[in-house]
Amino acid sequence: MPRYVIERDFGKVTEDEMQEVAARSKVTGSEHFSDITWEHSHVCSDDGGAIKSFCVYSAPSTGRLQEHADQVGGHVVTRIYEIVGDITPEDVKV
């Protein structure tokens, strides 16, 4: 199954608001999108305090991920990238 990184923009939100969106995302995924798997997310803030996340999912298509995001709401999907490989420091020969 293809894997993707989803870049999401939440704007300026509180930690409680982020928790609400995350909980809604998890429930929506388990109840309506059994064909996608949320692996993990990195939550970041920019210089102005706006929150972005970079979430790794396995899914059959980018369209399916967008459907999930639209149903969850509370954020904007900025971009979806297909993961074409993974690398760790241990993988690099010097």
PyMOL Python script that loads the backbone (N, CA, C, O; Angstrom):
from pymol import cmd

cmd.read_pdbstr("""\
ATOM      1  N   MET A   1       0.857  -1.180   0.000  1.00  0.00           N
ATOM      2  CA  MET A   1       0.000   0.000   0.000  1.00  0.00           C
ATOM      3  C   MET A   1       0.898   1.237   0.000  1.00  0.00           C
ATOM      4  O   MET A   1       1.876   1.280   0.747  1.00  0.00           O
ATOM      5  N   PRO A   2       0.591   2.232  -0.814  1.00  0.00           N
ATOM      6  CA  PRO A   2       1.392   3.457  -0.826  1.00  0.00           C
ATOM      7  C   PRO A   2       1.344   4.184   0.524  1.00  0.00           C
ATOM      8  O   PRO A   2       0.369   4.091   1.271  1.00  0.00           O
ATOM      9  N   ARG A   3       2.421   4.903   0.806  1.00  0.00           N
ATOM     10  CA  ARG A   3       2.509   5.708   2.036  1.00  0.00           C
ATOM     11  C   ARG A   3       2.664   7.172   1.637  1.00  0.00           C
ATOM     12  O   ARG A   3       3.246   7.489   0.600  1.00  0.00           O
ATOM     13  N   TYR A   4       2.133   8.055   2.478  1.00  0.00           N
ATOM     14  CA  TYR A   4       2.102   9.472   2.169  1.00  0.00           C
ATOM     15  C   TYR A   4       2.441  10.306   3.404  1.00  0.00           C
ATOM     16  O   TYR A   4       2.245   9.878   4.542  1.00  0.00           O
ATOM     17  N   VAL A   5       2.959  11.513   3.142  1.00  0.00           N
ATOM     18  CA  VAL A   5       3.078  12.545   4.167  1.00  0.00           C
ATOM     19  C   VAL A   5       2.049  13.615   3.817  1.00  0.00           C
ATOM     20  O   VAL A   5       2.030  14.139   2.703  1.00  0.00           O
ATOM     21  N   ILE A   6       1.202  13.925   4.783  1.00  0.00           N
ATOM     22  CA  ILE A   6       0.187  14.962   4.590  1.00  0.00           C
ATOM     23  C   ILE A   6       0.618  16.192   5.371  1.00  0.00           C
ATOM     24  O   ILE A   6       0.812  16.126   6.585  1.00  0.00           O
ATOM     25  N   GLU A   7       0.768  17.308   4.678  1.00  0.00           N
ATOM     26  CA  GLU A   7       1.077  18.581   5.326  1.00  0.00           C
ATOM     27  C   GLU A   7      -0.249  19.283   5.606  1.00  0.00           C
ATOM     28  O   GLU A   7      -1.038  19.537   4.695  1.00  0.00           O
ATOM     29  N   ARG A   8      -0.480  19.592   6.881  1.00  0.00           N
ATOM     30  CA  ARG A   8      -1.748  20.211   7.287  1.00  0.00           C
ATOM     31  C   ARG A   8      -1.466  21.548   7.971  1.00  0.00           C
ATOM     32  O   ARG A   8      -0.458  21.699   8.661  1.00  0.00           O
ATOM     33  N   ASP A   9      -2.356  22.508   7.776  1.00  0.00           N
ATOM     34  CA  ASP A   9      -2.254  23.818   8.406  1.00  0.00           C
ATOM     35  C   ASP A   9      -3.472  24.011   9.302  1.00  0.00           C
ATOM     36  O   ASP A   9      -4.614  23.914   8.853  1.00  0.00           O
ATOM     37  N   PHE A  10      -3.207  24.284  10.576  1.00  0.00           N
ATOM     38  CA  PHE A  10      -4.284  24.476  11.545  1.00  0.00           C
ATOM     39  C   PHE A  10      -4.472  25.930  11.942  1.00  0.00           C
ATOM     40  O   PHE A  10      -5.457  26.266  12.599  1.00  0.00           O
ATOM     41  N   GLY A  11      -3.536  26.804  11.551  1.00  0.00           N
ATOM     42  CA  GLY A  11      -3.592  28.182  12.015  1.00  0.00           C
ATOM     43  C   GLY A  11      -3.207  28.242  13.482  1.00  0.00           C
ATOM     44  O   GLY A  11      -2.530  27.350  13.992  1.00  0.00           O
ATOM     45  N   LYS A  12      -3.640  29.293  14.156  1.00  0.00           N
ATOM     46  CA  LYS A  12      -3.337  29.436  15.587  1.00  0.00           C
ATOM     47  C   LYS A  12      -4.438  28.734  16.375  1.00  0.00           C
ATOM     48  O   LYS A  12      -5.580  29.193  16.415  1.00  0.00           O
ATOM     49  N   VAL A  13      -4.083  27.628  16.995  1.00  0.00           N
ATOM     50  CA  VAL A  13      -5.031  26.836  17.775  1.00  0.00           C
ATOM     51  C   VAL A  13      -4.412  26.497  19.128  1.00  0.00           C
ATOM     52  O   VAL A  13      -3.194  26.534  19.302  1.00  0.00           O
ATOM     53  N   THR A  14      -5.269  26.170  20.067  1.00  0.00           N
ATOM     54  CA  THR A  14      -4.804  25.764  21.389  1.00  0.00           C
ATOM     55  C   THR A  14      -4.483  24.270  21.394  1.00  0.00           C
ATOM     56  O   THR A  14      -4.837  23.540  20.469  1.00  0.00           O
ATOM     57  N   GLU A  15      -3.818  23.842  22.438  1.00  0.00           N
ATOM     58  CA  GLU A  15      -3.521  22.415  22.581  1.00  0.00           C
ATOM     59  C   GLU A  15      -4.811  21.606  22.679  1.00  0.00           C
ATOM     60  O   GLU A  15      -4.895  20.507  22.131  1.00  0.00           O
ATOM     61  N   ASP A  16      -5.818  22.140  23.371  1.00  0.00           N
ATOM     62  CA  ASP A  16      -7.108  21.447  23.476  1.00  0.00           C
ATOM     63  C   ASP A  16      -7.782  21.310  22.114  1.00  0.00           C
ATOM     64  O   ASP A  16      -8.359  20.267  21.806  1.00  0.00           O
ATOM     65  N   GLU A  17      -7.710  22.365  21.297  1.00  0.00           N
ATOM     66  CA  GLU A  17      -8.296  22.305  19.965  1.00  0.00           C
ATOM     67  C   GLU A  17      -7.578  21.272  19.099  1.00  0.00           C
ATOM     68  O   GLU A  17      -8.215  20.548  18.334  1.00  0.00           O
ATOM     69  N   MET A  18      -6.258  21.208  19.221  1.00  0.00           N
ATOM     70  CA  MET A  18      -5.498  20.201  18.472  1.00  0.00           C
ATOM     71  C   MET A  18      -5.889  18.794  18.917  1.00  0.00           C
ATOM     72  O   MET A  18      -6.022  17.893  18.088  1.00  0.00           O
ATOM     73  N   GLN A  19      -6.073  18.607  20.217  1.00  0.00           N
ATOM     74  CA  GLN A  19      -6.472  17.297  20.732  1.00  0.00           C
ATOM     75  C   GLN A  19      -7.841  16.899  20.188  1.00  0.00           C
ATOM     76  O   GLN A  19      -8.070  15.735  19.862  1.00  0.00           O
ATOM     77  N   GLU A  20      -8.756  17.878  20.091  1.00  0.00           N
ATOM     78  CA  GLU A  20     -10.087  17.605  19.535  1.00  0.00           C
ATOM     79  C   GLU A  20      -9.996  17.115  18.091  1.00  0.00           C
ATOM     80  O   GLU A  20     -10.635  16.129  17.721  1.00  0.00           O
ATOM     81  N   VAL A  21      -9.199  17.806  17.279  1.00  0.00           N
ATOM     82  CA  VAL A  21      -9.052  17.417  15.874  1.00  0.00           C
ATOM     83  C   VAL A  21      -8.409  16.038  15.777  1.00  0.00           C
ATOM     84  O   VAL A  21      -8.834  15.209  14.972  1.00  0.00           O
ATOM     85  N   ALA A  22      -7.385  15.787  16.596  1.00  0.00           N
ATOM     86  CA  ALA A  22      -6.711  14.483  16.565  1.00  0.00           C
ATOM     87  C   ALA A  22      -7.679  13.364  16.949  1.00  0.00           C
ATOM     88  O   ALA A  22      -7.695  12.309  16.316  1.00  0.00           O
ATOM     89  N   ALA A  23      -8.476  13.595  17.972  1.00  0.00           N
ATOM     90  CA  ALA A  23      -9.445  12.582  18.397  1.00  0.00           C
ATOM     91  C   ALA A  23     -10.486  12.344  17.302  1.00  0.00           C
ATOM     92  O   ALA A  23     -10.842  11.201  17.014  1.00  0.00           O
ATOM     93  N   ARG A  24     -10.969  13.427  16.696  1.00  0.00           N
ATOM     94  CA  ARG A  24     -11.949  13.307  15.613  1.00  0.00           C
ATOM     95  C   ARG A  24     -11.345  12.553  14.430  1.00  0.00           C
ATOM     96  O   ARG A  24     -12.019  11.742  13.795  1.00  0.00           O
ATOM     97  N   SER A  25     -10.066  12.824  14.138  1.00  0.00           N
ATOM     98  CA  SER A  25      -9.385  12.144  13.048  1.00  0.00           C
ATOM     99  C   SER A  25      -9.286  10.645  13.314  1.00  0.00           C
ATOM    100  O   SER A  25      -9.540   9.829  12.427  1.00  0.00           O
ATOM    101  N   LYS A  26      -8.917  10.295  14.532  1.00  0.00           N
ATOM    102  CA  LYS A  26      -8.775   8.882  14.888  1.00  0.00           C
ATOM    103  C   LYS A  26     -10.109   8.147  14.807  1.00  0.00           C
ATOM    104  O   LYS A  26     -10.182   7.052  14.250  1.00  0.00           O
ATOM    105  N   VAL A  27     -11.154   8.738  15.353  1.00  0.00           N
ATOM    106  CA  VAL A  27     -12.477   8.109  15.340  1.00  0.00           C
ATOM    107  C   VAL A  27     -13.009   8.014  13.906  1.00  0.00           C
ATOM    108  O   VAL A  27     -13.536   6.978  13.502  1.00  0.00           O
ATOM    109  N   THR A  28     -12.869   9.096  13.147  1.00  0.00           N
ATOM    110  CA  THR A  28     -13.339   9.093  11.762  1.00  0.00           C
ATOM    111  C   THR A  28     -12.615   8.019  10.958  1.00  0.00           C
ATOM    112  O   THR A  28     -13.228   7.308  10.163  1.00  0.00           O
ATOM    113  N   GLY A  29     -11.325   7.910  11.168  1.00  0.00           N
ATOM    114  CA  GLY A  29     -10.554   6.884  10.464  1.00  0.00           C
ATOM    115  C   GLY A  29     -11.020   5.484  10.790  1.00  0.00           C
ATOM    116  O   GLY A  29     -11.226   4.662   9.897  1.00  0.00           O
ATOM    117  N   SER A  30     -11.184   5.216  12.071  1.00  0.00           N
ATOM    118  CA  SER A  30     -11.562   3.854  12.465  1.00  0.00           C
ATOM    119  C   SER A  30     -12.994   3.511  12.074  1.00  0.00           C
ATOM    120  O   SER A  30     -13.291   2.352  11.785  1.00  0.00           O
ATOM    121  N   GLU A  31     -13.886   4.499  12.061  1.00  0.00           N
ATOM    122  CA  GLU A  31     -15.297   4.222  11.756  1.00  0.00           C
ATOM    123  C   GLU A  31     -15.629   4.256  10.266  1.00  0.00           C
ATOM    124  O   GLU A  31     -16.544   3.560   9.827  1.00  0.00           O
ATOM    125  N   HIS A  32     -14.893   5.062   9.473  1.00  0.00           N
ATOM    126  CA  HIS A  32     -15.295   5.270   8.082  1.00  0.00           C
ATOM    127  C   HIS A  32     -14.190   5.042   7.052  1.00  0.00           C
ATOM    128  O   HIS A  32     -14.466   4.994   5.853  1.00  0.00           O
ATOM    129  N   PHE A  33     -12.957   4.902   7.499  1.00  0.00           N
ATOM    130  CA  PHE A  33     -11.838   4.804   6.568  1.00  0.00           C
ATOM    131  C   PHE A  33     -10.906   3.661   6.982  1.00  0.00           C
ATOM    132  O   PHE A  33      -9.724   3.881   7.248  1.00  0.00           O
ATOM    133  N   SER A  34     -11.437   2.462   7.031  1.00  0.00           N
ATOM    134  CA  SER A  34     -10.642   1.316   7.473  1.00  0.00           C
ATOM    135  C   SER A  34      -9.516   0.983   6.496  1.00  0.00           C
ATOM    136  O   SER A  34      -8.626   0.196   6.820  1.00  0.00           O
ATOM    137  N   ASP A  35      -9.551   1.573   5.308  1.00  0.00           N
ATOM    138  CA  ASP A  35      -8.521   1.302   4.307  1.00  0.00           C
ATOM    139  C   ASP A  35      -7.316   2.235   4.418  1.00  0.00           C
ATOM    140  O   ASP A  35      -6.378   2.128   3.627  1.00  0.00           O
ATOM    141  N   ILE A  36      -7.332   3.151   5.395  1.00  0.00           N
ATOM    142  CA  ILE A  36      -6.160   3.998   5.616  1.00  0.00           C
ATOM    143  C   ILE A  36      -5.635   3.761   7.022  1.00  0.00           C
ATOM    144  O   ILE A  36      -6.394   3.420   7.930  1.00  0.00           O
ATOM    145  N   THR A  37      -4.322   3.945   7.198  1.00  0.00           N
ATOM    146  CA  THR A  37      -3.689   3.740   8.502  1.00  0.00           C
ATOM    147  C   THR A  37      -2.841   4.955   8.840  1.00  0.00           C
ATOM    148  O   THR A  37      -1.962   5.347   8.072  1.00  0.00           O
ATOM    149  N   TRP A  38      -3.112   5.548   9.999  1.00  0.00           N
ATOM    150  CA  TRP A  38      -2.326   6.669  10.510  1.00  0.00           C
ATOM    151  C   TRP A  38      -1.133   6.077  11.242  1.00  0.00           C
ATOM    152  O   TRP A  38      -1.304   5.359  12.228  1.00  0.00           O
ATOM    153  N   GLU A  39       0.079   6.372  10.767  1.00  0.00           N
ATOM    154  CA  GLU A  39       1.292   5.852  11.387  1.00  0.00           C
ATOM    155  C   GLU A  39       1.788   6.771  12.505  1.00  0.00           C
ATOM    156  O   GLU A  39       1.968   6.325  13.639  1.00  0.00           O
ATOM    157  N   HIS A  40       2.008   8.034  12.196  1.00  0.00           N
ATOM    158  CA  HIS A  40       2.434   9.007  13.202  1.00  0.00           C
ATOM    159  C   HIS A  40       2.388  10.409  12.618  1.00  0.00           C
ATOM    160  O   HIS A  40       2.224  10.582  11.411  1.00  0.00           O
ATOM    161  N   SER A  41       2.533  11.411  13.481  1.00  0.00           N
ATOM    162  CA  SER A  41       2.516  12.803  13.049  1.00  0.00           C
ATOM    163  C   SER A  41       3.591  13.593  13.776  1.00  0.00           C
ATOM    164  O   SER A  41       3.951  13.290  14.914  1.00  0.00           O
ATOM    165  N   HIS A  42       4.096  14.615  13.089  1.00  0.00           N
ATOM    166  CA  HIS A  42       4.980  15.613  13.694  1.00  0.00           C
ATOM    167  C   HIS A  42       4.178  16.906  13.726  1.00  0.00           C
ATOM    168  O   HIS A  42       3.706  17.368  12.687  1.00  0.00           O
ATOM    169  N   VAL A  43       4.019  17.494  14.908  1.00  0.00           N
ATOM    170  CA  VAL A  43       3.290  18.749  15.057  1.00  0.00           C
ATOM    171  C   VAL A  43       4.320  19.842  15.281  1.00  0.00           C
ATOM    172  O   VAL A  43       5.170  19.737  16.165  1.00  0.00           O
ATOM    173  N   CYS A  44       4.236  20.906  14.465  1.00  0.00           N
ATOM    174  CA  CYS A  44       5.235  21.979  14.477  1.00  0.00           C
ATOM    175  C   CYS A  44       4.537  23.332  14.581  1.00  0.00           C
ATOM    176  O   CYS A  44       3.365  23.469  14.229  1.00  0.00           O
ATOM    177  N   SER A  45       5.271  24.320  15.067  1.00  0.00           N
ATOM    178  CA  SER A  45       4.754  25.690  15.058  1.00  0.00           C
ATOM    179  C   SER A  45       5.714  26.568  14.269  1.00  0.00           C
ATOM    180  O   SER A  45       6.928  26.366  14.297  1.00  0.00           O
ATOM    181  N   ASP A  46       5.148  27.555  13.559  1.00  0.00           N
ATOM    182  CA  ASP A  46       6.007  28.478  12.829  1.00  0.00           C
ATOM    183  C   ASP A  46       6.338  29.674  13.720  1.00  0.00           C
ATOM    184  O   ASP A  46       5.928  29.716  14.880  1.00  0.00           O
ATOM    185  N   ASP A  47       7.071  30.635  13.190  1.00  0.00           N
ATOM    186  CA  ASP A  47       7.502  31.793  13.973  1.00  0.00           C
ATOM    187  C   ASP A  47       6.337  32.607  14.526  1.00  0.00           C
ATOM    188  O   ASP A  47       6.475  33.265  15.557  1.00  0.00           O
ATOM    189  N   GLY A  48       5.201  32.569  13.852  1.00  0.00           N
ATOM    190  CA  GLY A  48       4.031  33.329  14.293  1.00  0.00           C
ATOM    191  C   GLY A  48       3.108  32.562  15.222  1.00  0.00           C
ATOM    192  O   GLY A  48       2.091  33.102  15.657  1.00  0.00           O
ATOM    193  N   GLY A  49       3.441  31.307  15.538  1.00  0.00           N
ATOM    194  CA  GLY A  49       2.615  30.505  16.438  1.00  0.00           C
ATOM    195  C   GLY A  49       1.562  29.659  15.751  1.00  0.00           C
ATOM    196  O   GLY A  49       0.791  28.972  16.421  1.00  0.00           O
ATOM    197  N   ALA A  50       1.513  29.694  14.427  1.00  0.00           N
ATOM    198  CA  ALA A  50       0.561  28.838  13.710  1.00  0.00           C
ATOM    199  C   ALA A  50       1.057  27.395  13.757  1.00  0.00           C
ATOM    200  O   ALA A  50       2.259  27.133  13.746  1.00  0.00           O
ATOM    201  N   ILE A  51       0.119  26.481  13.809  1.00  0.00           N
ATOM    202  CA  ILE A  51       0.434  25.063  13.932  1.00  0.00           C
ATOM    203  C   ILE A  51       0.292  24.370  12.583  1.00  0.00           C
ATOM    204  O   ILE A  51      -0.681  24.575  11.858  1.00  0.00           O
ATOM    205  N   LYS A  52       1.287  23.545  12.264  1.00  0.00           N
ATOM    206  CA  LYS A  52       1.260  22.665  11.095  1.00  0.00           C
ATOM    207  C   LYS A  52       1.523  21.253  11.591  1.00  0.00           C
ATOM    208  O   LYS A  52       2.130  21.056  12.644  1.00  0.00           O
ATOM    209  N   SER A  53       1.069  20.287  10.834  1.00  0.00           N
ATOM    210  CA  SER A  53       1.450  18.908  11.133  1.00  0.00           C
ATOM    211  C   SER A  53       1.866  18.224   9.841  1.00  0.00           C
ATOM    212  O   SER A  53       1.432  18.582   8.747  1.00  0.00           O
ATOM    213  N   PHE A  54       2.717  17.234  10.009  1.00  0.00           N
ATOM    214  CA  PHE A  54       3.190  16.393   8.922  1.00  0.00           C
ATOM    215  C   PHE A  54       2.882  14.967   9.356  1.00  0.00           C
ATOM    216  O   PHE A  54       3.546  14.417  10.234  1.00  0.00           O
ATOM    217  N   CYS A  55       1.866  14.373   8.729  1.00  0.00           N
ATOM    218  CA  CYS A  55       1.322  13.090   9.165  1.00  0.00           C
ATOM    219  C   CYS A  55       1.638  12.011   8.149  1.00  0.00           C
ATOM    220  O   CYS A  55       1.494  12.222   6.945  1.00  0.00           O
ATOM    221  N   VAL A  56       2.066  10.868   8.626  1.00  0.00           N
ATOM    222  CA  VAL A  56       2.379   9.737   7.757  1.00  0.00           C
ATOM    223  C   VAL A  56       1.209   8.755   7.801  1.00  0.00           C
ATOM    224  O   VAL A  56       0.781   8.308   8.865  1.00  0.00           O
ATOM    225  N   TYR A  57       0.711   8.438   6.613  1.00  0.00           N
ATOM    226  CA  TYR A  57      -0.403   7.513   6.451  1.00  0.00           C
ATOM    227  C   TYR A  57      -0.090   6.497   5.370  1.00  0.00           C
ATOM    228  O   TYR A  57       0.654   6.784   4.433  1.00  0.00           O
ATOM    229  N   SER A  58      -0.661   5.308   5.503  1.00  0.00           N
ATOM    230  CA  SER A  58      -0.762   4.344   4.413  1.00  0.00           C
ATOM    231  C   SER A  58      -2.188   4.466   3.886  1.00  0.00           C
ATOM    232  O   SER A  58      -3.145   4.507   4.660  1.00  0.00           O
ATOM    233  N   ALA A  59      -2.319   4.524   2.558  1.00  0.00           N
ATOM    234  CA  ALA A  59      -3.655   4.689   1.976  1.00  0.00           C
ATOM    235  C   ALA A  59      -3.637   4.245   0.524  1.00  0.00           C
ATOM    236  O   ALA A  59      -2.583   4.239  -0.113  1.00  0.00           O
ATOM    237  N   PRO A  60      -4.799   3.871  -0.005  1.00  0.00           N
ATOM    238  CA  PRO A  60      -4.848   3.452  -1.400  1.00  0.00           C
ATOM    239  C   PRO A  60      -4.639   4.604  -2.385  1.00  0.00           C
ATOM    240  O   PRO A  60      -4.226   4.373  -3.522  1.00  0.00           O
ATOM    241  N   SER A  61      -4.922   5.854  -1.959  1.00  0.00           N
ATOM    242  CA  SER A  61      -4.786   6.988  -2.875  1.00  0.00           C
ATOM    243  C   SER A  61      -4.783   8.308  -2.108  1.00  0.00           C
ATOM    244  O   SER A  61      -5.205   8.374  -0.953  1.00  0.00           O
ATOM    245  N   THR A  62      -4.296   9.359  -2.774  1.00  0.00           N
ATOM    246  CA  THR A  62      -4.346  10.694  -2.177  1.00  0.00           C
ATOM    247  C   THR A  62      -5.791  11.164  -2.045  1.00  0.00           C
ATOM    248  O   THR A  62      -6.130  11.885  -1.107  1.00  0.00           O
ATOM    249  N   GLY A  63      -6.635  10.756  -2.979  1.00  0.00           N
ATOM    250  CA  GLY A  63      -8.041  11.135  -2.909  1.00  0.00           C
ATOM    251  C   GLY A  63      -8.711  10.625  -1.653  1.00  0.00           C
ATOM    252  O   GLY A  63      -9.520  11.319  -1.036  1.00  0.00           O
ATOM    253  N   ARG A  64      -8.368   9.413  -1.283  1.00  0.00           N
ATOM    254  CA  ARG A  64      -8.957   8.830  -0.072  1.00  0.00           C
ATOM    255  C   ARG A  64      -8.509   9.597   1.169  1.00  0.00           C
ATOM    256  O   ARG A  64      -9.298   9.809   2.090  1.00  0.00           O
ATOM    257  N   LEU A  65      -7.245  10.013   1.195  1.00  0.00           N
ATOM    258  CA  LEU A  65      -6.746  10.818   2.312  1.00  0.00           C
ATOM    259  C   LEU A  65      -7.444  12.170   2.371  1.00  0.00           C
ATOM    260  O   LEU A  65      -7.763  12.654   3.457  1.00  0.00           O
ATOM    261  N   GLN A  66      -7.684  12.780   1.221  1.00  0.00           N
ATOM    262  CA  GLN A  66      -8.379  14.062   1.193  1.00  0.00           C
ATOM    263  C   GLN A  66      -9.815  13.913   1.677  1.00  0.00           C
ATOM    264  O   GLN A  66     -10.319  14.783   2.387  1.00  0.00           O
ATOM    265  N   GLU A  67     -10.481  12.822   1.303  1.00  0.00           N
ATOM    266  CA  GLU A  67     -11.842  12.559   1.801  1.00  0.00           C
ATOM    267  C   GLU A  67     -11.855  12.503   3.325  1.00  0.00           C
ATOM    268  O   GLU A  67     -12.724  13.090   3.969  1.00  0.00           O
ATOM    269  N   HIS A  68     -10.884  11.791   3.895  1.00  0.00           N
ATOM    270  CA  HIS A  68     -10.777  11.681   5.352  1.00  0.00           C
ATOM    271  C   HIS A  68     -10.584  13.062   5.968  1.00  0.00           C
ATOM    272  O   HIS A  68     -11.269  13.419   6.927  1.00  0.00           O
ATOM    273  N   ALA A  69      -9.650  13.839   5.418  1.00  0.00           N
ATOM    274  CA  ALA A  69      -9.368  15.175   5.943  1.00  0.00           C
ATOM    275  C   ALA A  69     -10.603  16.075   5.861  1.00  0.00           C
ATOM    276  O   ALA A  69     -10.896  16.818   6.797  1.00  0.00           O
ATOM    277  N   ASP A  70     -11.322  16.006   4.746  1.00  0.00           N
ATOM    278  CA  ASP A  70     -12.523  16.830   4.584  1.00  0.00           C
ATOM    279  C   ASP A  70     -13.579  16.476   5.626  1.00  0.00           C
ATOM    280  O   ASP A  70     -14.259  17.357   6.152  1.00  0.00           O
ATOM    281  N   GLN A  71     -13.711  15.198   5.919  1.00  0.00           N
ATOM    282  CA  GLN A  71     -14.707  14.773   6.907  1.00  0.00           C
ATOM    283  C   GLN A  71     -14.295  15.190   8.318  1.00  0.00           C
ATOM    284  O   GLN A  71     -15.149  15.537   9.134  1.00  0.00           O
ATOM    285  N   VAL A  72     -12.996  15.158   8.611  1.00  0.00           N
ATOM    286  CA  VAL A  72     -12.511  15.541   9.945  1.00  0.00           C
ATOM    287  C   VAL A  72     -12.682  17.039  10.167  1.00  0.00           C
ATOM    288  O   VAL A  72     -13.170  17.452  11.219  1.00  0.00           O
ATOM    289  N   GLY A  73     -12.285  17.865   9.188  1.00  0.00           N
ATOM    290  CA  GLY A  73     -12.400  19.315   9.301  1.00  0.00           C
ATOM    291  C   GLY A  73     -11.416  19.913  10.301  1.00  0.00           C
ATOM    292  O   GLY A  73     -10.620  19.196  10.907  1.00  0.00           O
ATOM    293  N   GLY A  74     -11.478  21.232  10.468  1.00  0.00           N
ATOM    294  CA  GLY A  74     -10.645  21.917  11.447  1.00  0.00           C
ATOM    295  C   GLY A  74      -9.233  22.219  10.976  1.00  0.00           C
ATOM    296  O   GLY A  74      -8.404  22.675  11.764  1.00  0.00           O
ATOM    297  N   HIS A  75      -8.947  21.974   9.712  1.00  0.00           N
ATOM    298  CA  HIS A  75      -7.615  22.227   9.170  1.00  0.00           C
ATOM    299  C   HIS A  75      -7.680  22.261   7.644  1.00  0.00           C
ATOM    300  O   HIS A  75      -8.697  21.928   7.035  1.00  0.00           O
ATOM    301  N   VAL A  76      -6.570  22.670   7.052  1.00  0.00           N
ATOM    302  CA  VAL A  76      -6.448  22.683   5.594  1.00  0.00           C
ATOM    303  C   VAL A  76      -5.300  21.756   5.213  1.00  0.00           C
ATOM    304  O   VAL A  76      -4.213  21.847   5.784  1.00  0.00           O
ATOM    305  N   VAL A  77      -5.531  20.873   4.261  1.00  0.00           N
ATOM    306  CA  VAL A  77      -4.449  20.057   3.731  1.00  0.00           C
ATOM    307  C   VAL A  77      -3.699  20.925   2.725  1.00  0.00           C
ATOM    308  O   VAL A  77      -4.243  21.317   1.693  1.00  0.00           O
ATOM    309  N   THR A  78      -2.439  21.218   3.047  1.00  0.00           N
ATOM    310  CA  THR A  78      -1.621  22.057   2.187  1.00  0.00           C
ATOM    311  C   THR A  78      -1.081  21.257   1.012  1.00  0.00           C
ATOM    312  O   THR A  78      -1.057  21.729  -0.124  1.00  0.00           O
ATOM    313  N   ARG A  79      -0.648  20.030   1.311  1.00  0.00           N
ATOM    314  CA  ARG A  79      -0.069  19.195   0.254  1.00  0.00           C
ATOM    315  C   ARG A  79       0.005  17.749   0.742  1.00  0.00           C
ATOM    316  O   ARG A  79       0.112  17.488   1.940  1.00  0.00           O
ATOM    317  N   ILE A  80      -0.053  16.824  -0.201  1.00  0.00           N
ATOM    318  CA  ILE A  80       0.140  15.409   0.092  1.00  0.00           C
ATOM    319  C   ILE A  80       1.300  14.926  -0.764  1.00  0.00           C
ATOM    320  O   ILE A  80       1.296  15.082  -1.985  1.00  0.00           O
ATOM    321  N   TYR A  81       2.289  14.340  -0.108  1.00  0.00           N
ATOM    322  CA  TYR A  81       3.479  13.828  -0.789  1.00  0.00           C
ATOM    323  C   TYR A  81       3.485  12.304  -0.708  1.00  0.00           C
ATOM    324  O   TYR A  81       3.224  11.747   0.358  1.00  0.00           O
ATOM    325  N   GLU A  82       3.775  11.628  -1.801  1.00  0.00           N
ATOM    326  CA  GLU A  82       3.956  10.181  -1.732  1.00  0.00           C
ATOM    327  C   GLU A  82       5.367   9.892  -1.224  1.00  0.00           C
ATOM    328  O   GLU A  82       6.330  10.505  -1.683  1.00  0.00           O
ATOM    329  N   ILE A  83       5.489   8.977  -0.293  1.00  0.00           N
ATOM    330  CA  ILE A  83       6.791   8.561   0.233  1.00  0.00           C
ATOM    331  C   ILE A  83       7.368   7.538  -0.733  1.00  0.00           C
ATOM    332  O   ILE A  83       6.752   6.505  -0.996  1.00  0.00           O
ATOM    333  N   VAL A  84       8.545   7.827  -1.256  1.00  0.00           N
ATOM    334  CA  VAL A  84       9.173   6.907  -2.217  1.00  0.00           C
ATOM    335  C   VAL A  84      10.307   6.117  -1.582  1.00  0.00           C
ATOM    336  O   VAL A  84      10.884   5.240  -2.225  1.00  0.00           O
ATOM    337  N   GLY A  85      10.635   6.414  -0.332  1.00  0.00           N
ATOM    338  CA  GLY A  85      11.672   5.672   0.379  1.00  0.00           C
ATOM    339  C   GLY A  85      11.886   6.251   1.760  1.00  0.00           C
ATOM    340  O   GLY A  85      11.447   7.360   2.068  1.00  0.00           O
ATOM    341  N   ASP A  86      12.560   5.488   2.572  1.00  0.00           N
ATOM    342  CA  ASP A  86      12.921   5.915   3.924  1.00  0.00           C
ATOM    343  C   ASP A  86      14.418   5.720   4.103  1.00  0.00           C
ATOM    344  O   ASP A  86      15.013   4.822   3.507  1.00  0.00           O
ATOM    345  N   ILE A  87      15.018   6.563   4.923  1.00  0.00           N
ATOM    346  CA  ILE A  87      16.445   6.446   5.209  1.00  0.00           C
ATOM    347  C   ILE A  87      16.693   6.860   6.657  1.00  0.00           C
ATOM    348  O   ILE A  87      16.056   7.782   7.166  1.00  0.00           O
ATOM    349  N   THR A  88      17.607   6.183   7.300  1.00  0.00           N
ATOM    350  CA  THR A  88      18.022   6.540   8.651  1.00  0.00           C
ATOM    351  C   THR A  88      19.527   6.752   8.639  1.00  0.00           C
ATOM    352  O   THR A  88      20.188   6.355   7.679  1.00  0.00           O
ATOM    353  N   PRO A  89      20.089   7.365   9.672  1.00  0.00           N
ATOM    354  CA  PRO A  89      21.537   7.535   9.720  1.00  0.00           C
ATOM    355  C   PRO A  89      22.286   6.209   9.601  1.00  0.00           C
ATOM    356  O   PRO A  89      23.379   6.164   9.037  1.00  0.00           O
ATOM    357  N   GLU A  90      21.707   5.137  10.128  1.00  0.00           N
ATOM    358  CA  GLU A  90      22.341   3.828  10.055  1.00  0.00           C
ATOM    359  C   GLU A  90      22.444   3.310   8.613  1.00  0.00           C
ATOM    360  O   GLU A  90      23.297   2.477   8.307  1.00  0.00           O
ATOM    361  N   ASP A  91      21.577   3.807   7.741  1.00  0.00           N
ATOM    362  CA  ASP A  91      21.572   3.374   6.341  1.00  0.00           C
ATOM    363  C   ASP A  91      22.680   4.043   5.515  1.00  0.00           C
ATOM    364  O   ASP A  91      23.002   3.570   4.425  1.00  0.00           O
ATOM    365  N   VAL A  92      23.260   5.126   6.018  1.00  0.00           N
ATOM    366  CA  VAL A  92      24.235   5.893   5.251  1.00  0.00           C
ATOM    367  C   VAL A  92      25.643   5.377   5.536  1.00  0.00           C
ATOM    368  O   VAL A  92      26.092   5.334   6.682  1.00  0.00           O
ATOM    369  N   LYS A  93      26.314   4.992   4.474  1.00  0.00           N
ATOM    370  CA  LYS A  93      27.693   4.514   4.600  1.00  0.00           C
ATOM    371  C   LYS A  93      28.641   5.683   4.421  1.00  0.00           C
ATOM    372  O   LYS A  93      28.518   6.446   3.463  1.00  0.00           O
ATOM    373  N   VAL A  94      29.580   5.826   5.332  1.00  0.00           N
ATOM    374  CA  VAL A  94      30.599   6.895   5.221  1.00  0.00           C
ATOM    375  C   VAL A  94      31.979   6.308   5.203  1.00  0.00           C
ATOM    376  O   VAL A  94      32.962   7.043   5.114  1.00  0.00           O
TER     377      VAL A  94
END
""", "prot")
cmd.dss("prot")
cmd.show_as("cartoon", "prot")
cmd.util.cbc("prot")
cmd.orient("prot")
